[in-house]
């Protein structure tokens, strides 16, 4: 992620202030361990980790748990495939 994009994301997160899911907002460095946990039970680990880390780097958020809870991170849950299905794990 280029620095300009990261700067924009950080400004947006800081401008939004606090919300009820502050415990799910991470620094980019915390994306990898959170995504590793989220993808730990899937049989498709490599694509799960790839897309989870990609969304976390963009949104600075990973939903809690192993599956679902996407409402905690709207930026995360708004991504769709070409067929309209969920893109992120």
C-alpha positions in Angstrom: 0.0 0.0 0.0 1.5 3.3 -1.0 2.0 5.9 1.7 -0.5 8.3 0.2 -3.3 5.7 0.4 -2.3 4.7 4.0 -2.3 8.4 5.0 -5.8 8.8 3.6 -7.1 5.7 5.4 -5.5 6.8 8.7 -7.1 10.3 8.4 -10.5 8.8 7.7 -10.2 6.5 10.7 -9.1 9.3 13.0 -11.8 11.6 11.6 -14.5 9.1 12.4 -13.6 9.2 16.1 -14.4 6.4 18.4 -17.1 3.8 17.9 -18.5 0.8 19.6 -15.9 -1.5 17.9 -12.7 0.3 18.8 -11.3 -3.0 20.0 -11.4 -4.3 16.3 -9.5 -1.4 14.9 -5.8 -2.3 14.4 -2.6 -0.9 13.3 -1.4 -2.4 10.0 1.2 -4.4 11.9 -1.5 -6.2 13.8 -3.3 -7.4 10.6 -1.3 -10.6 10.1 -1.9 -12.2 13.5 -5.6 -11.3 13.5 -6.0 -12.6 10.0 -4.1 -15.8 10.9 -6.7 -16.4 13.7 -9.7 -15.6 11.5 -8.4 -17.9 8.7 -7.2 -20.7 11.1 -10.2 -23.0 10.6 -10.7 -22.8 6.8 -9.4 -25.3 4.3 -8.6 -22.4 1.9 -5.9 -20.7 4.1 -3.8 -19.1 1.4 -6.6 -17.1 -0.3 -8.3 -16.4 3.0 -5.1 -14.9 4.4 -4.4 -13.0 1.2 -7.8 -11.3 1.1 -8.1 -10.8 4.9 -4.7 -9.0 5.0 -5.6 -7.0 1.9 -8.8 -5.8 3.5 -7.2 -5.2 6.9 -4.5 -3.1 5.3 -7.2 -1.0 3.6 -9.7 -0.9 6.5 -7.4 -1.3 9.5 -10.0 -3.6 10.9 -10.7 -7.4 11.1 -14.0 -8.7 12.3 -13.9 -10.8 15.5 -14.2 -14.5 15.4 -13.5 -17.1 12.7 -16.5 -16.3 10.5 -19.2 -13.7 10.1 -19.4 -10.5 12.3 -18.6 -8.5 9.1 -20.9 -5.7 10.4 -18.1 -4.7 12.8 -16.0 -3.5 9.8 -18.2 -2.0 7.1 -15.3 -1.3 4.8 -14.4 -5.0 5.1 -17.9 -6.3 4.4 -18.8 -4.0 1.5 -16.4 -5.9 -0.9 -18.2 -8.2 -3.4 -17.2 -10.6 -6.1 -18.2 -10.2 -9.7 -21.2 -12.5 -9.0 -22.2 -10.4 -6.0 -21.0 -12.8 -3.2 -18.8 -11.8 -0.3 -15.2 -11.2 -1.3 -13.6 -11.2 2.1 -13.4 -14.1 4.6 
